[in-house]
């Protein structure tokens, strides 16, 4: 756990304090109490949701049910299908596999 987790956890904390429903999605084990203690976050009311360890392409349709989907997964190539999306990029980060799909989402063609 580090800066990226603290960053997205703080976003979740703020959204919760404003009365929004927040799902924290994980694809592996996360000790919720330890996470909150180590990150010094108050995430009471957040729902921890387990997604299967599948490819980004297989997981993408699951994002469609969210009003806002914030992806903070390091090196993720998942293209959100939510109405509104935020993709937090952490450097160094090279999008090798996702370059073509991200370009197509922006209307550009891969050369």
MODELLER restraints for C-alpha pairs under 7 A, 6 or more apart:
rsr = mdl.restraints
at = mdl.atoms
rsr.add(forms.Gaussian(group=physical.xy_distance, feature=features.Distance(at['CA:6:A'], at['CA:39:A']), mean=5.70, stdev=0.5))
rsr.add(forms.Gaussian(group=physical.xy_distance, feature=features.Distance(at['CA:8:A'], at['CA:72:A']), mean=6.67, stdev=0.5))
rsr.add(forms.Gaussian(group=physical.xy_distance, feature=features.Distance(at['CA:9:A'], at['CA:41:A']), mean=6.89, stdev=0.5))
rsr.add(forms.Gaussian(group=physical.xy_distance, feature=features.Distance(at['CA:10:A'], at['CA:41:A']), mean=6.87, stdev=0.5))
rsr.add(forms.Gaussian(group=physical.xy_distance, feature=features.Distance(at['CA:12:A'], at['CA:22:A']), mean=6.51, stdev=0.5))
rsr.add(forms.Gaussian(group=physical.xy_distance, feature=features.Distance(at['CA:13:A'], at['CA:41:A']), mean=6.81, stdev=0.5))
rsr.add(forms.Gaussian(group=physical.xy_distance, feature=features.Distance(at['CA:13:A'], at['CA:42:A']), mean=6.19, stdev=0.5))
rsr.add(forms.Gaussian(group=physical.xy_distance, feature=features.Distance(at['CA:13:A'], at['CA:43:A']), mean=5.64, stdev=0.5))
rsr.add(forms.Gaussian(group=physical.xy_distance, feature=features.Distance(at['CA:16:A'], at['CA:22:A']), mean=6.53, stdev=0.5))
rsr.add(forms.Gaussian(group=physical.xy_distance, feature=features.Distance(at['CA:21:A'], at['CA:46:A']), mean=6.91, stdev=0.5))
rsr.add(forms.Gaussian(group=physical.xy_distance, feature=features.Distance(at['CA:22:A'], at['CA:46:A']), mean=5.09, stdev=0.5))
rsr.add(forms.Gaussian(group=physical.xy_distance, feature=features.Distance(at['CA:22:A'], at['CA:47:A']), mean=6.28, stdev=0.5))
rsr.add(forms.Gaussian(group=physical.xy_distance, feature=features.Distance(at['CA:23:A'], at['CA:46:A']), mean=5.75, stdev=0.5))
rsr.add(forms.Gaussian(group=physical.xy_distance, feature=features.Distance(at['CA:23:A'], at['CA:47:A']), mean=4.71, stdev=0.5))
rsr.add(forms.Gaussian(group=physical.xy_distance, feature=features.Distance(at['CA:23:A'], at['CA:48:A']), mean=5.79, stdev=0.5))
rsr.add(forms.Gaussian(group=physical.xy_distance, feature=features.Distance(at['CA:23:A'], at['CA:49:A']), mean=6.35, stdev=0.5))
rsr.add(forms.Gaussian(group=physical.xy_distance, feature=features.Distance(at['CA:24:A'], at['CA:46:A']), mean=6.78, stdev=0.5))
rsr.add(forms.Gaussian(group=physical.xy_distance, feature=features.Distance(at['CA:24:A'], at['CA:47:A']), mean=6.06, stdev=0.5))
rsr.add(forms.Gaussian(group=physical.xy_distance, feature=features.Distance(at['CA:24:A'], at['CA:48:A']), mean=4.81, stdev=0.5))
rsr.add(forms.Gaussian(group=physical.xy_distance, feature=features.Distance(at['CA:24:A'], at['CA:49:A']), mean=5.93, stdev=0.5))
rsr.add(forms.Gaussian(group=physical.xy_distance, feature=features.Distance(at['CA:25:A'], at['CA:48:A']), mean=5.95, stdev=0.5))
rsr.add(forms.Gaussian(group=physical.xy_distance, feature=features.Distance(at['CA:25:A'], at['CA:49:A']), mean=4.70, stdev=0.5))
rsr.add(forms.Gaussian(group=physical.xy_distance, feature=features.Distance(at['CA:25:A'], at['CA:50:A']), mean=5.89, stdev=0.5))
rsr.add(forms.Gaussian(group=physical.xy_distance, feature=features.Distance(at['CA:25:A'], at['CA:51:A']), mean=6.67, stdev=0.5))
rsr.add(forms.Gaussian(group=physical.xy_distance, feature=features.Distance(at['CA:26:A'], at['CA:49:A']), mean=6.22, stdev=0.5))
rsr.add(forms.Gaussian(group=physical.xy_distance, feature=features.Distance(at['CA:26:A'], at['CA:50:A']), mean=5.15, stdev=0.5))
rsr.add(forms.Gaussian(group=physical.xy_distance, feature=features.Distance(at['CA:26:A'], at['CA:51:A']), mean=5.99, stdev=0.5))
rsr.add(forms.Gaussian(group=physical.xy_distance, feature=features.Distance(at['CA:27:A'], at['CA:50:A']), mean=5.78, stdev=0.5))
rsr.add(forms.Gaussian(group=physical.xy_distance, feature=features.Distance(at['CA:27:A'], at['CA:51:A']), mean=4.97, stdev=0.5))
rsr.add(forms.Gaussian(group=physical.xy_distance, feature=features.Distance(at['CA:27:A'], at['CA:52:A']), mean=5.61, stdev=0.5))
rsr.add(forms.Gaussian(group=physical.xy_distance, feature=features.Distance(at['CA:27:A'], at['CA:53:A']), mean=5.41, stdev=0.5))
rsr.add(forms.Gaussian(group=physical.xy_distance, feature=features.Distance(at['CA:36:A'], at['CA:42:A']), mean=6.42, stdev=0.5))
rsr.add(forms.Gaussian(group=physical.xy_distance, feature=features.Distance(at['CA:36:A'], at['CA:43:A']), mean=6.96, stdev=0.5))
rsr.add(forms.Gaussian(group=physical.xy_distance, feature=features.Distance(at['CA:56:A'], at['CA:77:A']), mean=6.11, stdev=0.5))
rsr.add(forms.Gaussian(group=physical.xy_distance, feature=features.Distance(at['CA:56:A'], at['CA:78:A']), mean=4.56, stdev=0.5))
rsr.add(forms.Gaussian(group=physical.xy_distance, feature=features.Distance(at['CA:57:A'], at['CA:78:A']), mean=6.17, stdev=0.5))
rsr.add(forms.Gaussian(group=physical.xy_distance, feature=features.Distance(at['CA:60:A'], at['CA:78:A']), mean=5.85, stdev=0.5))
rsr.add(forms.Gaussian(group=physical.xy_distance, feature=features.Distance(at['CA:60:A'], at['CA:79:A']), mean=6.12, stdev=0.5))
rsr.add(forms.Gaussian(group=physical.xy_distance, feature=features.Distance(at['CA:60:A'], at['CA:80:A']), mean=5.70, stdev=0.5))
rsr.add(forms.Gaussian(group=physical.xy_distance, feature=features.Distance(at['CA:60:A'], at['CA:81:A']), mean=6.40, stdev=0.5))
rsr.add(forms.Gaussian(group=physical.xy_distance, feature=features.Distance(at['CA:61:A'], at['CA:81:A']), mean=6.23, stdev=0.5))
rsr.add(forms.Gaussian(group=physical.xy_distance, feature=features.Distance(at['CA:63:A'], at['CA:69:A']), mean=6.53, stdev=0.5))
rsr.add(forms.Gaussian(group=physical.xy_distance, feature=features.Distance(at['CA:63:A'], at['CA:80:A']), mean=5.77, stdev=0.5))
rsr.add(forms.Gaussian(group=physical.xy_distance, feature=features.Distance(at['CA:63:A'], at['CA:81:A']), mean=5.45, stdev=0.5))
rsr.add(forms.Gaussian(group=physical.xy_distance, feature=features.Distance(at['CA:63:A'], at['CA:82:A']), mean=5.37, stdev=0.5))
rsr.add(forms.Gaussian(group=physical.xy_distance, feature=features.Distance(at['CA:64:A'], at['CA:81:A']), mean=4.53, stdev=0.5))
rsr.add(forms.Gaussian(group=physical.xy_distance, feature=features.Distance(at['CA:64:A'], at['CA:82:A']), mean=4.18, stdev=0.5))
rsr.add(forms.Gaussian(group=physical.xy_distance, feature=features.Distance(at['CA:65:A'], at['CA:82:A']), mean=6.42, stdev=0.5))
rsr.add(forms.Gaussian(group=physical.xy_distance, feature=features.Distance(at['CA:66:A'], at['CA:82:A']), mean=5.45, stdev=0.5))
rsr.add(forms.Gaussian(group=physical.xy_distance, feature=features.Distance(at['CA:67:A'], at['CA:82:A']), mean=6.11, stdev=0.5))
rsr.add(forms.Gaussian(group=physical.xy_distance, feature=features.Distance(at['CA:67:A'], at['CA:83:A']), mean=5.66, stdev=0.5))
rsr.add(forms.Gaussian(group=physical.xy_distance, feature=features.Distance(at['CA:67:A'], at['CA:84:A']), mean=6.17, stdev=0.5))
rsr.add(forms.Gaussian(group=physical.xy_distance, feature=features.Distance(at['CA:68:A'], at['CA:82:A']), mean=6.22, stdev=0.5))
rsr.add(forms.Gaussian(group=physical.xy_distance, feature=features.Distance(at['CA:68:A'], at['CA:83:A']), mean=6.52, stdev=0.5))
rsr.add(forms.Gaussian(group=physical.xy_distance, feature=features.Distance(at['CA:68:A'], at['CA:84:A']), mean=4.76, stdev=0.5))
rsr.add(forms.Gaussian(group=physical.xy_distance, feature=features.Distance(at['CA:68:A'], at['CA:85:A']), mean=5.41, stdev=0.5))
rsr.add(forms.Gaussian(group=physical.xy_distance, feature=features.Distance(at['CA:69:A'], at['CA:82:A']), mean=6.04, stdev=0.5))
rsr.add(forms.Gaussian(group=physical.xy_distance, feature=features.Distance(at['CA:69:A'], at['CA:84:A']), mean=6.44, stdev=0.5))
rsr.add(forms.Gaussian(group=physical.xy_distance, feature=features.Distance(at['CA:69:A'], at['CA:85:A']), mean=4.76, stdev=0.5))
rsr.add(forms.Gaussian(group=physical.xy_distance, feature=features.Distance(at['CA:69:A'], at['CA:86:A']), mean=6.30, stdev=0.5))
rsr.add(forms.Gaussian(group=physical.xy_distance, feature=features.Distance(at['CA:70:A'], at['CA:85:A']), mean=5.76, stdev=0.5))
rsr.add(forms.Gaussian(group=physical.xy_distance, feature=features.Distance(at['CA:70:A'], at['CA:86:A']), mean=4.67, stdev=0.5))
rsr.add(forms.Gaussian(group=physical.xy_distance, feature=features.Distance(at['CA:70:A'], at['CA:87:A']), mean=5.84, stdev=0.5))
rsr.add(forms.Gaussian(group=physical.xy_distance, feature=features.Distance(at['CA:71:A'], at['CA:86:A']), mean=6.29, stdev=0.5))
rsr.add(forms.Gaussian(group=physical.xy_distance, feature=features.Distance(at['CA:71:A'], at['CA:87:A']), mean=4.88, stdev=0.5))
rsr.add(forms.Gaussian(group=physical.xy_distance, feature=features.Distance(at['CA:71:A'], at['CA:88:A']), mean=6.11, stdev=0.5))
rsr.add(forms.Gaussian(group=physical.xy_distance, feature=features.Distance(at['CA:72:A'], at['CA:87:A']), mean=6.24, stdev=0.5))
rsr.add(forms.Gaussian(group=physical.xy_distance, feature=features.Distance(at['CA:72:A'], at['CA:88:A']), mean=4.91, stdev=0.5))
rsr.add(forms.Gaussian(group=physical.xy_distance, feature=features.Distance(at['CA:72:A'], at['CA:89:A']), mean=6.93, stdev=0.5))
rsr.add(forms.Gaussian(group=physical.xy_distance, feature=features.Distance(at['CA:74:A'], at['CA:90:A']), mean=6.44, stdev=0.5))
rsr.add(forms.Gaussian(group=physical.xy_distance, feature=features.Distance(at['CA:75:A'], at['CA:93:A']), mean=6.16, stdev=0.5))
rsr.add(forms.Gaussian(group=physical.xy_distance, feature=features.Distance(at['CA:75:A'], at['CA:95:A']), mean=6.75, stdev=0.5))
rsr.add(forms.Gaussian(group=physical.xy_distance, feature=features.Distance(at['CA:77:A'], at['CA:98:A']), mean=4.96, stdev=0.5))
rsr.add(forms.Gaussian(group=physical.xy_distance, feature=features.Distance(at['CA:100:A'], at['CA:110:A']), mean=5.86, stdev=0.5))
rsr.add(forms.Gaussian(group=physical.xy_distance, feature=features.Distance(at['CA:103:A'], at['CA:109:A']), mean=6.22, stdev=0.5))
rsr.add(forms.Gaussian(group=physical.xy_distance, feature=features.Distance(at['CA:103:A'], at['CA:110:A']), mean=6.58, stdev=0.5))
